Amino acid sequence: MFTLFAVALLSSASTGAADAETSRVNYSNCLTDFSITHLDQKTARGPFRKAAEEACMDERSAMIAAIKKDEIEFDSSEEEALAYATEEADSVLSSFTEAYAGYLSSNTRPVKEQ
């Protein structure tokens, strides 16, 4: 009985992590499309950074919700879970806004994750 419970617990934990990873990839891929559109338009770095903050809000919200859910399942408080999830989403966004100038100057494009 204990073994079955342990397997079920591990399975649900890995499912939650998969949901968080899937939502992170979805957010990243949405930002990839957004970045490519702005690179094609040759949007300057400042306006891109400002626009990126409002881009892909559905995907960002889904990522935050999935990570927050996982963190709460691992006994984080709601406040801690939300703070951590928001930091993770901010990190994804930051990687795109920081890389944008390099893509713009080299005329290259980011690539979607699988």
Secondary structure by P-SEA (a helix, b strand, c coil): caaaaaaaaaaaaaaaaaaaaaaaaaaaaaaaaaaaaaaaacccaaaaaaaaaacaaaaaaaaaaaaaaaaaaacccaaaaaaaaaaaaaaaaaaaaaaaaaaaaacbbbbbcc
